[in-house]
């Protein structure tokens, strides 16, 4: 069902606890499949923006990943985007070791820092064609570093992760630095409700920024709903604090007698106050990179998911409302988007 597609692929792929033989040793290693697994997603879209009706086609993503096991409890993941709106990007390269029956895991390399909910959705699991302001601007952060996590049990369905990372950009791993980035996230699952909280402290361009995040996700039957809030504070009060929010809901209708599997209807309200990316000017001052705005998004999608190669067609309408009379810049005006998604 489409309303389940935002679930993390990493959670769905969690390794089973090793069984032991009569001599107390793990069962034969050959029960683990060490063949690398290749996955990918392609998003091709058309956008029309008004007033003026300017338009364009895009390959929003052509993303490929390779994952597998080196040992029973040691796995790896490599991912790159061959075309992210015309640009190539190297995204992830990490190794992870599981111990204590898989409850504890240590991960090192380049990957998304453990913070936020909507920011963790990959192109194959986006609920809407465009990411929320929280997911795109506030803390959409990949860094080089390490994290440790405890992934709970049936008795206590709690996940806790914490990590330390370079503050330098991922395009340069050779920078020596005194300041590092820190992130932590906890998720508690209670029946059909997930509660998430996180903290992130980062210094991308010489100004320390501290963020807190809270989110609630509810899923029941055909319905999924989520609300997420983030607050950002700049050290030294060099720029006023930023508030951002994202609230959405989706309703899925099964289509058992058609080519497609599911018809979904979605609605979203998200917004943010004036935001700075934290890069000071020659005088050491910060200015707004993104002006405060609200947005209403309405959408519908048709999905086909019964084979390993999945397909989705999505149609969205976005209405932007800027604060304080700011002029709507190109790319952030009312628009219609039609998108084709293929994933395997």
ABEGO torsion letter per residue (X at the ends): XAAAAABBAAAAABBBBBBBBAAGBBBBAAABBABBBBBBBBBBBBBBBOBGGBBBBBBABBBBBBBEBABAABBBBBBBBABBGGBBBBABBBBBBBBGGGABBBBBEBBBBBBEAAAABBAAABABABBBAAAAAABBBBBBEBBBBBAEBAABBBBBBBBBBBABBAABAABBBABBBBBBBBBBBBEABBBBBBBBBBBAAGBBBBBBBBBBBBBBEABBBBBBBBBBBBBGGABBBBBBBBBBBBBBBBBAABABABBBBBBBBBBBBBBBAGBBBAAGBBBBABBBBBBBBBBBBBBBAABABBBBBBBBBBBBBBBGGBBBBBGABBBBBBBBBBBX
